[in-house]
Amino acid sequence: LPMAFRDVNARRHVGLQQLSSLALAGRTLLGPMKSCKFVVDESTNQSTLICSAFRLFESLDLTSAAGQLLNETIQAQNKEFKTGMSTLLFLAGAWSSAVVECLQQNVPISAIVSVMSEGLNSCCERVQCLQRSIHDVKKELCSSSVQSKACQIGCGSLLNPQISQYFQKEISALEKVILINSHSHQEDCNFNKCLVSPLAGFGSVASLVKPAGDKSTFLISGDSVFASGCNKQKLTHSRYFSTLGKSHFSRHQGTFERHHSGSSACPCQCSGLGHLAMALSRGNQTNMKLLQSIVAYQQERAECSGSSQFNVAEIVTCCLLGLPESYSCVSLGFVTLVSPEQATVIKRFEDKPLHILLVDGDLTEQYRHLGFNRPCNVRTILESPSLQEGSTGDLWLDTMLDILISFEVNLVLVKGNVCENLMERCVANNILVIGSVSRDVLRAFEEVTSAQPVTYLTQLNAASVGSGAQVELWNTCDGRAVDLGELVPVRVKAQGIALLTAVLSTTVASKVQLIEDQFWTSVYRLHHALNDKKVFLGGGAVELLCLSHIQMLAEQPSQPASRDTVKEFHSRWLAAAGMEYRSVVLQALASGWKQYLSVVMCNAAEAASELEACTAIDHHLKKAADCGSPSAYILQEFRRGAFLKSGSGPFADHGEALKVYDNVTAKTEAWRRALDLVLLVLQTDAEIITGPKRNQLLNSCLSSEFMFL
């Protein structure tokens, strides 16, 4: 039998080699300090900046079966969690290489599958001791002196004392809405003044979002926040791709504290969600402060209405190309981009209540809802007739326009596509139609305007039309209108709406997708942490405990095969072989964790080379073993901030590392999916046996140990 396995293992396991090669492309995407990659389209010569495994594989032309399986696995992780894809990609490659090494040592495939699965399950159980409840984490972060300083800095760019009164006015107005279901337009406008840019004070312009037409002066000017400081400037790789304000952060600390001296506690101190968002943000300063703005508003709203403290469905994004990143902010309502022709209609609607219609589908003549059954015994001669005078297309356009005019509809939000000819006619009749609106946006306006979504305009009746919506041109933080060339940003709002739009701006076209992906990753990290009600210790603590635990299992003496082991392997010999090769397979599994930690340390500049990183990891493993309790040692080092310091984030200049945390379910699922993929490719390769040895194996007495397809 060993000779038979040697014949099988002598084959090149192409699938495993492909997984390992593809994973090499994502090494720089691992850890909090990622290195972005340019993906160039050869046909158009256009480039896109990516910083996630999901976007990387979305841009690649994958022809191999293993590559497509890897892509599908990453897509599944992204669809469910929006985080953990880089971890999945790296571990899939590392464990693929480890499995190939096991095969070269003639380890049976069944032993590899069983022992690796057993080892990962054991790791998932072992690291439960490094889980912390959300309540304990928020309490610890709020009481920490480091987090108190960070809170003062962070909240200084969220709300300043002079505009916090508007924040309280909106909350009072919200309480009135709950009691009497009404509040004034002035109170709604006042709250808009307190939503500020996360980078206030970091650029040359104060980042306060003001509604259109507001001529009030700013409370903080960009030139008034500079304070003397002796912190060293850090050289970044590029003036275009560096995080704005990173070098100025420490210089503004004193000024922010002066702004907040004598003021009320910062909003994120209410329940610590702002601190938790900071700990999960992995040092992304812009996303952290945007998220803290959202958390502050949703928390105050939740205290009055009893709703969820953090609701992802009430958050949307709008990317503006052409504005500096210092203009990124959070705005109440729905911010989107329209054509200049539609913007002319909006100018006539400003400060006027509008009749709103919600369409849950496409606004085209050919659109039919999902599940529509065409009539029997009818043959379609022409699906899309030309829109000429007197044609059926003209008749449909006239009919749809007459319906909108008869019900005095001013604003139409459409979930899908909109017929261009119909949109032109609507603009000519002062009707604003906005397409590609998400279902969450439709639901938010349905709640506050009493509009009922329709699938076709022919279903429209008086009860379907809502009222109270308003639309205006979106202005920058300094009150200026934005001219982005072909598109104009506008804001749709209504009294009492809970919808918030994160306006993400950049001057680099290739960064648009990148900044949006990074924002949603931060949002979903906080979302999953609240759903799990627990988090892992971050900074590589969990992976170090896995490595320590697996090595300890590998060093244990082999035990005789038990009945359960024989039953699991379906053969007494295979059970004995599994116990014999257990140490080799577990060491291969541990090598994946070690490579993971070393690459994270190198990417974060904690080590100059992988050799230096491995030396540091071995040093920690030795100290953990000498301590007698690896988990206790890791917990102690985490509290001290001495292990895999997270000081590469925005608070690195303050001399103390910011504690970081990881999601529990997203991380463990990434581990399982990576290993399941590797073992699937391994067994698929093993079951496809070709060549002259096939008949020899089939006629041997050991043929029962193989499956022939």
C-alpha positions in Angstrom: 0.0 0.0 0.0 2.8 2.5 0.7 4.0 2.0 -2.9 0.5 2.6 -4.2 0.3 5.9 -2.3 3.7 6.8 -3.6 2.4 6.3 -7.1 -0.5 8.5 -6.5 1.5 11.2 -4.6 4.1 11.2 -7.3 1.6 13.0 -9.6 1.7 16.8 -9.7 -1.2 18.1 -7.6 -2.0 20.9 -10.0 -5.0 22.1 -8.1 -3.0 22.6 -4.9 -0.2 24.3 -6.7 -2.6 26.7 -8.4 -4.2 27.6 -5.1 -0.7 28.3 -3.7 0.3 30.4 -6.7 -2.9 32.5 -6.7 -2.6 33.2 -3.0 0.8 34.7 -3.5 -0.9 37.6 -5.2 -2.7 38.6 -2.0 0.2 38.5 0.5 0.4 42.3 0.7 -3.4 42.5 1.3 -3.0 40.8 4.7 -3.2 42.7 8.0 -4.2 46.2 9.0 -1.4 47.9 7.0 -2.3 46.7 3.5 -0.4 47.6 0.3 -2.8 48.6 -2.5 -2.5 47.1 -5.9 -3.2 48.5 -9.3 -5.3 46.3 -11.7 -5.0 47.4 -15.3 -7.6 46.5 -18.0 -5.6 45.7 -21.1 -8.5 46.4 -23.4 -9.2 49.9 -22.1 -5.9 50.7 -20.3 -7.9 51.9 -17.3 -6.6 51.1 -13.9 -8.3 50.4 -10.6 -6.8 50.5 -7.1 -7.8 47.5 -5.0 -7.1 46.6 -1.4 -9.1 43.4 -0.9 -9.0 39.8 -2.1 -12.5 40.1 -3.3 -11.7 42.9 -5.7 -8.5 41.2 -6.8 -10.2 38.0 -7.9 -13.1 40.0 -9.4 -10.5 41.6 -11.7 -8.6 38.4 -12.7 -9.5 36.2 -15.7 -9.6 32.8 -13.9 -9.5 29.8 -16.3 -8.5 27.0 -13.9 -11.1 25.0 -11.9 -9.1 25.6 -8.7 -9.0 29.3 -9.3 -12.8 29.5 -9.9 -13.4 27.5 -6.7 -11.2 29.9 -4.8 -13.1 32.8 -6.3 -16.5 31.4 -5.4 -15.3 30.8 -1.8 -14.0 34.4 -1.5 -17.3 35.7 -2.9 -19.3 33.6 -0.4 -17.2 35.1 2.5 -17.7 38.6 1.1 -21.4 38.2 0.6 -22.0 37.0 4.2 -19.4 39.0 6.2 -17.8 41.7 4.0 -14.5 40.9 5.9 -12.0 38.0 6.3 -11.4 37.5 2.5 -7.6 38.2 2.7 -7.2 35.8 5.6 -9.1 33.1 3.7 -7.0 33.6 0.6 -3.7 33.5 2.5 -4.5 30.5 4.6 -5.8 28.6 1.5 -2.4 29.2 -0.1 -0.3 28.4 3.0 -2.2 25.2 3.7 -2.1 24.1 0.1 1.7 24.3 0.2 1.7 22.4 3.6 -0.5 19.6 2.1 1.9 19.3 -0.8 4.8 18.8 1.6 2.8 16.1 3.4 2.2 14.3 0.2 5.9 14.4 -0.6 6.4 12.6 2.7 4.0 9.9 1.6 1.3 10.8 4.2 -2.0 9.2 3.3 -4.6 11.6 2.0 -7.3 10.3 4.4 -4.9 11.1 7.3 -4.3 14.6 6.0 -8.0 15.3 5.7 -8.9 13.8 9.1 -6.1 15.3 11.2 -6.3 18.7 9.6 -10.0 18.9 10.2 -9.6 17.7 13.7 -6.8 20.2 14.4 -8.8 23.2 13.2 -11.8 22.1 15.2 -9.6 21.9 18.2 -8.2 25.4 17.5 -11.7 26.9 17.3 -12.5 25.4 20.7 -9.3 26.5 22.2 -9.4 30.2 21.2 -12.8 30.6 22.9 -10.9 31.7 26.0 -9.8 34.8 24.0 -13.4 35.9 23.3 -14.6 39.0 25.1 -18.2 40.1 25.5 -19.2 43.3 23.9 -20.4 44.7 27.2 -17.0 44.1 28.8 -15.1 45.5 25.9 -17.1 48.7 25.8 -16.7 49.1 29.5 -12.9 48.6 29.3 -12.5 50.9 26.4 -14.5 53.7 27.9 -12.5 53.5 31.2 -9.1 53.3 29.5 -7.0 56.4 29.7 -5.7 55.8 26.2 -9.2 55.6 24.9 -10.3 58.7 26.8 -7.6 60.7 25.0 -8.6 59.2 21.7 -12.3 60.0 22.4 -11.4 63.6 23.0 -9.5 63.7 19.7 -12.1 61.8 17.7 -15.1 63.6 19.0 -13.4 66.9 18.5 -13.9 66.3 14.8 -17.5 65.1 15.2 -19.3 67.7 17.3 -18.0 70.9 18.7 -19.6 72.5 21.8 -21.2 75.4 19.9 -23.2 73.2 17.5 -24.0 70.4 20.0 -27.1 72.4 20.9 -28.5 71.6 17.4 -27.9 67.9 18.1 -30.0 68.2 21.3 -32.7 70.1 19.4 -33.0 67.2 16.9 -33.2 64.7 19.6 -35.9 66.7 21.4 -37.7 66.9 18.0 -37.4 63.2 17.6 -39.1 62.7 21.0 -41.9 64.9 19.9 -42.3 62.8 16.7 -42.8 59.7 18.9 -45.4 61.5 21.0 -47.3 63.6 18.5 -45.8 62.4 15.2 -44.7 65.9 14.1 -41.8 68.3 14.3 -40.8 71.5 12.6 -38.8 72.0 9.5 -36.4 74.3 11.4 -35.4 71.5 13.8 -34.7 69.2 10.9 -32.4 71.8 9.3 -30.7 72.4 12.6 -29.6 68.8 12.9 -28.0 69.0 9.5 -25.5 71.5 10.9 -24.1 69.0 13.4 -23.2 66.4 10.9 -19.6 67.1 10.2 -16.7 65.7 8.3 -14.6 63.1 10.0 -11.5 65.1 9.0 -12.5 68.4 10.4 -9.3 70.2 11.3 -7.1 68.1 9.1 -7.5 70.0 5.9 -7.6 73.7 5.1 -11.4 73.8 5.2 -13.7 73.2 8.2 -15.8 70.1 7.4 -19.2 71.1 8.6 -22.1 70.0 6.4 -24.5 72.9 6.0 -27.8 72.7 4.2 -28.2 74.6 0.9 -28.8 78.3 1.4 -27.3 78.4 4.9 -25.1 81.5 5.1 -24.0 81.2 8.7 -20.3 81.4 9.4 -18.2 78.5 10.5 -17.4 77.8 14.1 -14.0 76.2 13.3 -11.8 77.4 10.5 -9.2 75.3 8.9 -6.5 77.8 9.8 -7.4 78.1 13.4 -6.7 74.5 14.5 -3.0 74.5 14.2 -1.0 74.1 17.4 2.7 73.9 18.1 4.0 70.4 18.5 7.3 68.6 18.3 6.1 65.3 16.9 8.1 64.0 13.9 6.5 64.0 10.5 6.2 60.6 8.9 7.1 60.1 5.3 4.4 58.2 3.4 4.7 56.4 0.2 2.7 58.8 -2.0 1.2 62.1 -1.5 -1.8 60.9 -3.5 -2.6 57.6 -1.6 -1.6 58.5 2.0 -4.2 59.0 4.6 -5.1 62.6 4.9 -4.3 64.3 8.2 -2.1 61.5 9.5 0.9 63.7 10.0 -1.2 66.5 11.5 -3.2 64.4 13.9 -1.0 64.9 17.0 -0.5 68.6 16.3 -4.2 69.2 16.5 -4.7 67.2 19.7 -4.3 70.2 22.0 -6.6 72.3 20.0 -9.4 69.7 20.0 -9.1 69.3 23.7 -9.4 73.0 24.2 -12.6 72.9 22.0 -14.1 70.3 24.3 -13.0 71.6 27.7 -16.0 72.3 29.7 -18.4 70.7 27.2 -20.6 67.6 27.8 -19.3 64.1 27.3 -18.7 63.1 23.8 -21.5 61.1 22.1 -19.6 57.9 21.7 -19.3 57.7 25.5 -23.0 56.8 25.8 -22.5 53.0 25.4 -19.0 52.7 24.0 -20.0 51.9 20.5 -17.8 54.7 19.2 -14.9 53.2 21.0 -15.7 49.7 19.7 -15.9 51.1 16.2 -12.4 52.6 16.8 -11.1 49.2 18.0 -12.5 47.4 15.0 -11.4 50.0 12.4 -7.8 48.7 12.1 -6.4 52.2 12.1 -8.4 53.5 9.2 -8.9 57.0 10.5 -11.4 58.3 7.9 -13.8 55.3 8.2 -13.4 55.3 12.0 -14.7 58.9 12.3 -17.4 58.5 9.7 -18.6 55.5 11.6 -18.5 57.3 14.9 -20.6 60.1 13.4 -23.2 57.5 12.4 -23.0 55.7 15.7 -23.5 58.9 17.6 -26.7 59.8 15.7 -28.2 56.3 15.7 -27.5 55.9 19.5 -29.3 59.1 20.3 -32.2 58.1 18.0 -32.3 54.6 19.6 -32.6 56.0 23.1 -35.7 58.0 22.0 -37.4 55.5 19.8 -36.2 52.2 21.2 -34.9 51.0 17.8 -31.6 49.2 17.2 -28.5 51.0 18.3 -26.7 50.3 15.0 -28.7 49.6 11.9 -26.8 48.9 8.6 -30.1 49.2 6.6 -30.2 52.9 7.5 -26.7 53.6 5.9 -26.0 54.3 2.2 -22.9 55.7 0.5 -22.4 58.2 -2.3 -18.9 58.6 -3.9 -17.9 62.0 -5.2 -15.0 62.1 -7.6 -13.2 65.4 -7.8 -13.3 66.6 -4.2 -10.5 66.2 -1.6 -10.9 63.4 0.9 -11.3 66.1 3.6 -14.8 66.7 2.3 -16.0 63.2 3.2 -18.8 63.5 5.7 -22.1 62.0 6.9 -25.3 63.7 5.7 -28.9 63.1 6.9 -31.1 61.8 4.0 -30.3 60.3 0.7 -27.4 61.9 -1.3 -27.0 60.8 -4.9 -25.8 62.0 -8.3 -28.0 63.3 -11.1 -27.5 64.9 -14.5 -27.2 68.7 -14.9 -30.7 68.7 -16.7 -32.2 67.1 -13.6 -30.4 69.6 -11.4 -32.3 72.5 -13.1 -35.5 70.9 -12.0 -34.2 70.6 -8.4 -33.6 74.3 -8.2 -37.3 74.9 -8.6 -38.1 72.4 -5.9 -35.9 73.7 -3.1 -37.6 74.2 0.3 -40.9 72.9 -1.1 -42.7 69.8 0.0 -43.0 67.3 -2.8 -45.3 64.5 -3.7 -43.1 61.3 -3.9 -43.7 58.0 -5.7 -41.7 54.8 -5.1 -41.3 52.3 -7.9 -40.1 48.8 -6.9 -38.7 47.7 -10.2 -37.7 49.1 -13.6 -39.5 52.1 -15.2 -39.3 50.8 -18.7 -41.9 49.5 -21.2 -40.4 46.0 -21.4 -40.1 45.4 -17.6 -42.1 42.6 -16.1 -42.0 41.6 -12.4 -40.3 38.4 -11.2 -42.7 35.5 -11.7 -44.7 37.1 -14.5 -46.3 34.5 -16.8 -46.8 35.5 -20.4 -50.2 34.6 -21.8 -50.4 31.3 -23.6 -50.9 30.9 -27.4 -49.4 34.4 -28.0 -46.3 34.8 -30.2 -44.1 37.9 -29.8 -43.3 39.4 -33.2 -41.2 42.4 -32.0 -40.0 42.8 -28.4 -38.6 46.4 -28.7 -40.3 48.5 -31.3 -38.6 51.7 -32.5 -39.8 54.9 -30.8 -41.1 56.8 -33.8 -44.0 59.1 -34.1 -47.3 57.2 -33.7 -45.5 54.0 -32.5 -46.6 52.0 -29.4 -43.5 53.3 -27.7 -44.8 56.8 -27.9 -48.2 55.7 -26.6 -46.6 54.1 -23.6 -44.5 57.3 -22.9 -47.6 59.5 -23.1 -49.6 57.2 -20.9 -46.9 57.1 -18.2 -46.5 60.8 -18.2 -50.2 61.5 -18.0 -50.4 59.2 -15.0 -47.6 61.1 -13.2 -49.1 64.5 -14.0 -52.7 63.5 -13.0 -51.5 62.5 -9.5 -49.3 65.6 -9.3 -46.1 63.6 -8.7 -43.0 65.7 -8.3 -40.4 63.1 -7.3 -40.0 59.4 -8.4 -37.5 57.1 -6.8 -37.0 53.9 -8.9 -35.3 50.8 -7.7 -34.1 49.7 -11.2 -33.5 51.3 -14.6 -35.4 54.2 -16.1 -36.3 54.7 -19.7 -34.2 57.6 -21.0 -37.0 58.9 -23.2 -39.4 58.9 -20.2 -36.8 60.7 -18.1 -36.4 63.4 -20.7 -40.1 64.0 -20.9 -40.3 64.1 -17.1 -37.6 66.7 -16.9 -39.5 68.8 -19.4 -42.5 68.6 -17.2 -40.6 69.4 -13.9 -40.8 65.8 -12.6 -37.6 64.5 -11.1 -36.9 60.7 -11.7 -34.0 59.1 -9.9 -33.1 55.5 -10.8 -30.9 52.7 -9.3 -32.2 53.4 -5.7 -31.6 50.6 -3.2 -34.5 48.9 -1.5 -33.3 50.3 1.9 -33.7 53.8 0.6 -37.2 53.1 -0.7 -38.1 51.6 2.7 -36.8 54.6 4.6 -38.9 57.1 2.5 -41.9 54.7 2.7 -41.9 55.0 6.5 -41.8 58.8 6.7 -43.8 59.9 3.6 -46.6 57.2 3.7 -45.8 56.4 0.1 -46.7 52.8 -1.0 -44.3 51.2 -3.5 -45.8 50.2 -6.9 -44.4 47.8 -9.5 -46.0 49.5 -12.5 -47.3 53.1 -12.9 -50.7 51.7 -14.0 -51.1 50.5 -10.3 -50.8 54.1 -9.1 -53.6 55.5 -6.9 -53.9 58.4 -4.4 -52.9 56.2 -1.5 -49.6 55.3 -3.3 -48.4 58.9 -3.5 -46.5 60.2 -0.4 -45.9 63.7 0.7 -43.3 65.7 2.7 -40.2 64.9 0.7 -37.7 67.6 -0.1 -34.9 67.8 -2.5 -32.0 70.2 -2.7 -28.5 70.5 -4.2 -25.9 69.1 -1.9 -23.3 71.7 -0.9 -19.8 71.2 0.4 -18.8 71.9 4.0 -18.0 75.5 3.1 -21.4 76.1 1.6 -20.3 76.0 -2.1 -22.2 74.2 -4.8 -20.3 71.2 -6.3 -19.7 71.0 -10.0 -18.4 67.6 -11.0 -18.9 68.0 -14.7 -21.4 65.4 -15.9 -23.0 64.7 -12.5 -24.4 66.9 -9.7 -24.8 65.7 -6.1 -28.3 66.3 -4.7 -29.9 65.4 -1.3 -33.4 64.0 -0.8 -34.8 64.2 2.7 -38.0 64.1 4.7 -38.9 65.0 8.2 -38.1 62.3 10.7 -36.1 60.1 8.2 -33.5 57.9 9.8 -31.4 57.4 6.6 -27.8 58.5 6.7 -25.5 58.9 3.7 -21.8 58.6 4.0 -20.4 60.9 1.3 -17.0 59.6 0.3 -14.9 62.0 -1.7 -11.6 61.6 -3.5 -9.7 63.3 -6.3 -8.2 60.0 -7.6 -10.6 58.1 -9.9 -8.9 54.7 -9.2 -9.6 55.1 -5.5 -13.4 55.5 -5.7 -14.1 51.7 -5.3 -11.4 51.4 -2.7 -12.7 53.9 -0.3 -16.2 52.6 -0.6 -15.1 49.0 0.1 -13.0 50.1 3.1 -16.0 52.0 4.6 -18.4 49.1 4.2 -15.8 46.7 5.7 -15.6 49.0 8.8 -19.4 49.1 9.0 -19.9 45.4 8.8 -17.1 44.7 11.3 -19.1 46.7 13.9 -22.4 45.1 12.7 -21.1 41.5 13.1 -19.5 42.3 16.4 -22.9 43.5 17.8 -24.6 40.4 16.3 -22.1 38.0 17.8 -22.2 39.9 21.1 -18.5 39.1 21.5 -15.1 39.8 19.8 -11.7 38.2 19.6 -8.6 39.8 20.9 -6.9 41.3 17.9 -3.3 41.9 16.8 -2.6 38.3 16.0 -3.3 37.0 19.6 -5.8 34.4 18.4 -3.5 33.1 15.6 -0.6 32.9 18.1 -2.7 30.8 20.5 -3.7 28.5 17.6 0.0 28.1 16.7 0.9 27.3 20.3 -2.0 24.9 20.7 -1.3 22.9 17.5 2.4 22.6 18.3 1.5 21.3 21.7 -0.8 18.7 20.1 1.9 17.7 17.6 4.4 17.1 20.4 2.1 14.8 22.3 3.0 11.1 22.0 0.8 9.1 19.6 -2.0 7.1 21.2 -3.2 3.7 19.9 -6.1 4.0 17.5 -9.4 3.9 19.4 -12.7 2.5 18.1 -13.9 6.0 17.2 -10.8 6.6 15.2 -11.2 3.3 13.3 -14.8 4.2 12.6 -13.8 7.7 11.3 -11.1 6.4 9.0 -13.2 3.4 7.7 -10.2 1.1 8.0 -8.0 -0.1 10.9 -4.8 0.4 8.8 -5.8 3.9 7.9 -6.6 4.7 11.5 -3.2 3.5 12.5 -1.6 5.5 9.7 -3.6 8.6 10.8 -2.1 8.4 14.3 1.3 7.7 12.9 1.3 10.8 10.7 -0.6 12.9 13.1 2.4 14.9 14.2 3.5 15.6 10.6 0.1 16.8 9.6 -0.4 19.0 12.6 3.0 20.6 12.1 1.9 21.3 8.5 -1.3 22.9 9.8 0.8 25.0 12.3 3.1 26.2 9.5 0.1 28.0 8.0 -0.5 30.0 11.2 3.2 30.8 11.5 3.4 32.1 7.9 0.2 34.2 8.5 1.7 35.9 11.6 5.1 36.5 9.9 3.5 38.1 6.9 1.2 40.3 9.0 4.3 41.5 11.0 6.2 42.3 7.9 3.3 44.1 6.3 2.9 46.2 9.5 6.6 46.9 9.6 6.9 45.1 12.9 9.7 43.0 11.4 12.2 43.7 8.6 12.0 40.2 7.1 10.1 37.0 7.5 13.1 35.5 9.2 13.1 38.2 11.9 9.3 37.8 12.2 9.6 34.0 12.7 12.3 34.6 15.4 10.0 36.9 17.3 7.1 34.4 17.0 9.3 31.6 18.3 10.3 33.9 21.2 6.7 34.4 22.1 6.0 30.7 21.8 8.8 29.8 24.1 7.7 32.4 26.7 4.1 31.1 26.4 5.3 27.5 27.0 7.5 28.5 29.9 4.5 30.4 31.4 2.6 27.1 31.6 -0.6 28.7 30.2 -0.3 30.1 26.7 -3.7 31.8 26.9 -2.8 33.6 30.1 0.5 34.8 28.6 -1.2 36.0 25.4 -3.9 37.8 27.4 -1.2 39.5 29.6 0.8 40.6 26.5 -2.4 41.9 24.9 -3.3 44.0 27.9 0.3 45.4 27.9 0.1 46.1 24.2 3.5 44.4 23.8 2.5 41.7 21.3 2.1 42.7 17.6 1.6 46.3 18.5 -1.3 48.1 16.8 0.5 51.3 16.9 0.5 51.8 13.1 -2.9 53.4 13.3 -3.9 57.0 13.7 -2.9 57.1 17.4 0.6 55.7 16.9 2.1 59.1 17.7 0.8 59.1 21.3 3.3 56.5 22.4 0.7 53.8 23.4 -0.7 51.2 21.2 -4.5 51.2 20.5 -6.1 47.9 21.5 -7.7 46.2 18.5 -10.3 43.5 18.3 -11.5 41.0 15.6 -14.9 39.5 14.7 -15.5 36.0 15.9 -17.7 34.4 13.4 -16.2 36.0 10.3 -12.7 35.0 11.3 -13.5 31.3 12.2 -15.6 31.0 9.0 -12.7 32.2 7.0 -10.5 29.5 8.6 -13.0 26.8 7.9 -13.7 27.8 4.3 -9.9 28.0 3.6 -9.3 24.5 4.9 -12.4 23.0 3.3 -11.3 24.4 -0.1 -7.8 22.9 0.3 -9.1 19.5 1.3 -11.7 19.6 -1.5 -9.1 20.3 -4.1 -6.8 17.6 -2.6 -9.4 14.9 -2.7 -10.5 15.8 -6.2 -7.0 15.5 -7.4 -6.5 12.2 -5.6 -9.6 10.6 -7.0 -8.7 11.3 -10.6 -6.0 8.7 -11.3 -4.7 8.4 -14.8 -1.8 6.6 -16.5 -0.6 3.0 -16.9 -0.8 2.3 -13.2 -4.5 2.5 -13.1 -5.2 -1.1 -14.1 -2.4 -2.4 -11.9 -4.0 -0.6 -8.9 -7.5 -1.8 -9.9 -6.4 -5.5 -10.0 -4.5 -5.3 -6.7 -5.8 -6.6 -3.4 -5.8 -3.0 -2.1 -8.2 -1.6 -4.7 -10.9 -1.3 -2.1 -9.0 1.6 -0.6 -9.5 3.7 -3.7 -12.4 5.3 -5.4 -12.3 5.1 -9.2 -14.5 7.5 -11.2 
